[in-house]
């Protein structure tokens, strides 16, 4: 059995999205794959945790929940009232949180899995801090991301999917580097965890775009009509983006038109998984309902 540690971080506002992500992850696992899932959170209730545990009962996989107090990042910049709270920084603590593992995968919860993750987990990332997907050419002419002269990487790497070399990061005290960036850059940070990761780390293993195909690329017949194509085209050819669609490992619901659980008519494949998860995990917040009512989709 190929045991793979997986980390998610979310709070009580994103239970439905997280349930879909986790259910699709285990449903698309190979029979030889065993996911050891860790959830780090500030406020998920015991009752909700029990339902997640029941969802994984009698599978090859395990799930455990671990509380992190909000004060851990009390001085870090956040988007108050929005989606980007202190939770976005939790992924930066994984080398400390999982001392028994030398490697682990972090994943955002606004995703839908199509395939197994054993191939990417088994990539040799010796000498690299992380394996991640490049999404924009790093320059002072960037369209989407913020330019930092201190970031010497060729590309901007998205922080939604990371294969992390925990052993190396512990040896090099990378968490301390993250905390120093958060402290010194603070209000300069725009995409909080992403900016921190890209400034602090300089050895990324490039993963193909299929590890987190943007929804606008995946669902459009013409990839050049996707809003993100304006900056993706500097890295990927049309053929490479088409190939990513065909070989998608998971879909990432970043950017427009928004999160599928907030759409009037979610994508068919996403709705199928909303139908599959336990009823007690189909939790819509007031913000979800408001956005659903206002959605054009």
Protein Blocks (a to p, Z undefined) as FASTA:
>chain_A
ZZddddddddfklmmmmmmmmmmmmmmpcfkbccddddddfkbcfklmmmmmmmmgoiab
dcddddddfklmmmbccdehiablfklmmmmmmmmmmmmbcbdcdddfbbcdfbdcklmm
mpccehiabdcddfbdcdfkbfkbccdfklmcfbdcdfkbccddfklmmmnommmmmmmm
mmmnmmmpmblmlmmmmmmpccdcdddfknopafklmmpmblklpmklmmmmmmbcfklm
mmmmmmofbdcdehjebjfklcfbdcfklmmmmmmpcfklmccdfklmmmmmmpcZZ
